[in-house]
Amino acid sequence: MELRQLQYALQIAAERNFSRAAEKLHIAQPSLSQQLSKLEKELGVLLFQRNTSTVELTQAGASFVEHAQKIIDSVEQLRREMADISQLQSGRVIIGSMQITGSHLLPHVLPDFRTQYPQIEVVLLEDTSVNLEKLTASGQTDLSLLALPLTEPSLTYEPVAEELIDLAVPPNHPLAQRFMSGDHRPVTIAELRDESFIVLKKGQGFRKIVFDVCKEAGFEPKVVFESNNIETIQSLVATGMGVTFVPHYIARARRGEFLPVYLPLAEPIPSRTLVLARRKGRYLSKAAEAFIESFKDTMEHVVSKEQL
């Protein structure tokens, strides 16, 4: 059974005449009769009682027309809904996000996106970077906010921001005292060789960045404490337990009772690339495309404000 056959039957029922129905459908009358016969043969029932002057619905035909009309209406509704989505009048996008990074960036992004596209529903799914990669690869998110490098080979991504990395030290640390005394020289990574580090636990993407930065400077960080939460790590740094690296957008928030001192690092300044990742081959909806562009635009605005 084909959709066009349903439309043919509905038109015949409306016109009660094959010639007029064929004219409205812009097909030849013999073709219309042939398609109706084919449909009736497939169904095993007679839909129309034909005579020389009129065409009347049979009992089976009346039931068929009722259901066919509902099907055609549903198809038309579906087409309109798809058209709305393509024009961004409605839609839904599931966004995965690293918890702490998202808490500092999404408050900038989501309000602007909601203003631009009020009919698009955004569903937020927060988890660790390792779990987010798995969720994204399995198609449970449309896009996920992650940082390079990605470990899941089935993912592709769109870069959205380059985030510098700051150094966090206790307020009474010699490097903090040096900075506050007026010596604003950026700190070299090599100066941190003998420091005690507080880092994220395994399973957090930023942990690898910390180790990679130290490795490039020729040493492995001496880890004295680990936590799942970078906010906790910053508080522990503030109490004097060690030092750590902090993504700039997290450091700039500076909230909490215990605050470390944030210092700039020397060139080449370590950074991480934030991306919106998705599964390779997954259809990228118009809503998802709009979210990517909105995210990029918002981040450009955030960066430009910082540079003022």
C-alpha positions in Angstrom: 0.0 0.0 0.0 1.4 3.4 -1.0 0.7 6.8 0.4 -0.4 8.0 -3.1 -3.0 5.3 -3.2 -4.6 6.6 0.0 -4.6 10.1 -1.6 -6.3 8.7 -4.7 -9.0 6.9 -2.8 -9.7 10.1 -0.7 -10.0 12.2 -3.9 -12.4 9.7 -5.5 -14.5 9.6 -2.3 -14.6 13.4 -2.3 -15.5 13.8 -6.0 -17.7 10.7 -6.4 -16.5 10.7 -10.0 -13.3 9.2 -11.5 -12.9 11.9 -14.2 -13.1 14.8 -11.8 -10.9 13.0 -9.3 -8.3 12.3 -12.0 -8.4 16.0 -13.1 -7.8 17.2 -9.5 -5.0 14.7 -9.0 -3.4 15.7 -12.4 -3.2 12.1 -13.6 -4.9 10.2 -16.4 -8.2 8.5 -15.6 -7.0 5.0 -16.7 -4.0 5.3 -14.4 -6.3 6.3 -11.5 -8.6 3.4 -12.1 -5.6 1.1 -12.4 -4.2 2.2 -9.0 -7.6 1.8 -7.3 -8.0 -1.7 -8.6 -4.5 -2.5 -7.5 -5.3 -1.2 -4.0 -8.6 -3.1 -3.8 -6.8 -6.3 -4.9 -4.2 -5.9 -2.2 -6.8 -5.3 0.5 -9.2 -8.0 -0.8 -12.2 -5.7 -0.6 -14.2 -3.5 -2.9 -13.9 0.2 -1.8 -16.2 1.8 -4.3 -19.4 0.6 -6.0 -19.1 1.8 -9.6 -21.9 2.4 -12.1 -22.3 4.4 -15.2 -23.1 7.7 -13.5 -21.8 7.7 -9.9 -19.3 6.2 -7.6 -20.4 5.2 -4.1 -18.4 4.1 -1.1 -19.0 0.5 0.1 -19.0 -0.2 3.9 -15.4 -1.2 3.6 -14.7 1.9 1.6 -16.2 4.2 4.2 -14.0 2.6 6.9 -11.0 2.8 4.7 -11.5 6.5 3.9 -11.9 7.4 7.6 -8.6 5.8 8.5 -6.8 7.0 5.3 -7.8 10.5 6.2 -6.2 10.2 9.6 -3.0 8.8 8.1 -2.8 11.6 5.5 -3.4 14.2 8.2 -0.7 12.7 10.4 1.7 12.7 7.5 0.9 16.4 6.8 1.4 17.2 10.4 4.7 15.4 10.4 5.8 17.4 7.3 4.9 20.7 9.0 6.7 19.7 12.2 9.8 18.8 10.2 9.6 22.1 8.3 9.3 24.0 11.7 12.4 22.2 13.0 14.4 23.0 9.8 13.4 26.6 10.2 14.3 26.4 14.0 10.8 27.2 15.1 10.9 24.1 17.3 13.1 21.2 18.2 15.1 19.5 20.9 18.8 19.1 21.6 20.5 17.0 24.2 23.7 18.5 25.5 26.2 16.6 27.6 28.6 18.7 29.7 31.5 18.3 32.1 30.0 19.4 35.5 32.4 22.1 36.6 33.3 23.5 33.2 29.6 23.5 32.3 28.7 25.3 35.5 31.0 28.2 34.5 30.3 28.4 30.7 26.7 27.3 30.2 25.3 30.3 32.2 26.8 32.5 29.5 25.6 30.3 26.6 22.2 29.0 27.5 20.4 32.3 28.2 21.6 33.7 24.8 20.5 30.5 23.0 17.1 30.6 24.7 16.6 34.2 23.6 17.5 33.4 20.0 15.6 30.1 19.8 12.8 30.0 22.5 11.0 27.0 21.0 14.1 24.7 21.1 14.1 22.5 24.1 17.6 22.0 25.7 18.1 18.9 27.8 21.3 18.9 29.9 23.2 15.7 30.8 26.2 16.2 33.2 28.9 13.7 33.9 32.7 13.1 33.9 34.5 13.5 30.7 35.2 9.8 30.4 31.5 8.9 30.9 30.4 11.7 28.6 32.5 10.3 25.8 30.8 6.9 26.2 27.3 8.5 26.4 28.1 10.6 23.2 29.4 7.6 21.4 26.3 5.6 22.2 24.1 8.4 20.8 22.6 9.5 24.2 23.6 13.1 23.6 23.4 15.2 20.4 26.5 17.2 21.5 28.8 17.1 24.5 31.1 19.8 25.9 34.5 18.1 26.2 38.2 19.0 26.1 40.8 17.6 23.8 42.2 15.0 23.5 39.3 12.7 23.1 39.9 9.0 23.7 36.8 7.6 22.0 37.6 7.0 18.3 34.0 7.1 17.2 33.6 10.8 18.0 34.1 13.9 15.9 34.0 17.4 17.2 33.8 21.1 16.5 36.2 23.4 18.5 34.4 26.1 20.3 37.0 27.8 22.6 40.7 27.8 23.5 41.0 28.0 27.2 44.2 29.1 28.9 45.4 27.4 32.1 46.3 29.3 35.3 48.4 28.4 38.2 46.7 28.3 41.7 48.9 28.6 44.8 48.2 29.3 48.5 48.1 33.0 49.4 51.3 32.7 51.5 53.2 30.9 48.8 56.5 32.6 47.8 55.3 32.8 44.2 52.1 34.6 45.4 54.2 36.9 47.6 56.5 37.7 44.6 53.5 38.6 42.5 51.8 40.8 45.2 55.1 42.6 45.8 54.9 43.9 42.3 57.0 41.3 40.4 54.4 40.2 37.8 56.7 37.9 35.9 54.7 34.9 34.7 55.6 31.6 36.4 57.5 29.0 34.4 56.5 25.4 34.6 60.0 24.5 35.6 59.7 26.5 38.8 57.1 24.0 40.0 59.3 21.0 39.8 59.6 20.6 43.6 56.0 21.7 44.4 53.3 19.4 45.9 50.4 19.0 43.5 46.7 18.5 44.2 45.0 16.9 41.1 41.8 15.4 39.9 41.3 11.7 40.2 41.5 9.3 37.2 38.6 9.6 34.9 38.8 13.4 34.7 40.2 14.7 31.4 42.0 17.7 32.9 44.1 15.4 35.1 45.9 14.2 31.9 46.5 17.8 30.9 48.2 18.5 34.2 50.5 15.5 33.8 51.3 16.3 30.2 52.2 20.0 31.0 54.6 18.9 33.7 56.1 16.1 31.5 56.9 18.6 28.8 58.8 20.6 31.4 60.8 17.5 32.2 59.3 16.3 35.5 56.3 14.4 36.9 54.1 16.2 39.4 54.5 15.1 43.0 50.9 14.4 43.9 49.9 14.7 47.6 46.1 14.7 47.2 43.4 13.8 44.7 39.8 14.8 44.4 36.9 14.4 42.0 36.0 18.1 42.2 38.2 20.9 41.0 36.4 23.3 43.4 37.5 21.2 46.3 41.1 21.1 44.9 41.2 25.0 44.8 40.0 25.2 48.4 42.7 22.8 49.5 45.3 24.8 47.6 44.1 27.9 49.4 44.7 26.2 52.8 48.3 25.5 51.9 48.2 21.8 50.9 49.8 22.3 47.5 49.5 23.9 44.1 47.5 23.1 41.0 46.6 24.1 37.5 43.1 25.5 36.9 41.3 26.2 33.6 40.9 29.9 33.2 37.1 30.1 33.0 36.9 28.2 36.3 39.6 30.3 37.9 38.0 33.6 36.8 34.8 32.8 38.8 36.7 32.9 42.1 33.9 31.8 44.4 34.0 30.0 47.7 35.2 30.6 51.2 38.8 29.4 50.6 40.4 31.2 47.6 43.9 30.5 46.3 45.9 33.1 44.4 45.8 32.7 40.6 49.0 33.4 38.7 49.7 33.6 35.0 52.0 31.0 33.4 54.9 31.9 31.1 54.9 31.3 27.4 54.1 29.0 25.8 51.0 29.3 28.1 49.4 25.9 28.5 45.8 25.7 27.2 43.1 23.2 26.5 40.7 23.1 23.5 37.1 22.9 24.4 34.9 21.2 21.8 31.4 20.1 21.2 31.7 16.5 20.3 29.2 14.1 18.6 29.2 10.6 17.2 30.6 10.2 13.7 27.9 9.8 11.2 25.2 11.0 13.5 22.7 13.4 11.8 23.3 16.9 13.0 20.0 18.6 13.5 19.3 22.2 12.7 18.8 22.7 16.5 22.3 21.2 17.2 23.9 23.3 14.4 22.3 26.4 16.0 23.6 25.5 19.4 27.2 25.1 18.1 27.0 28.6 16.4 25.5 30.2 19.5 28.1 28.6 21.7 30.9 30.0 19.5 29.4 33.4 19.3 28.9 33.6 23.1 32.5 32.5 23.8 33.9 35.1 21.4 31.9 37.7 23.3 33.2 36.4 26.7 36.8 36.5 25.4 36.4 40.0 24.0 35.0 41.3 27.3 38.0 39.9 29.2 40.4 41.7 26.8 38.8 45.1 27.4 
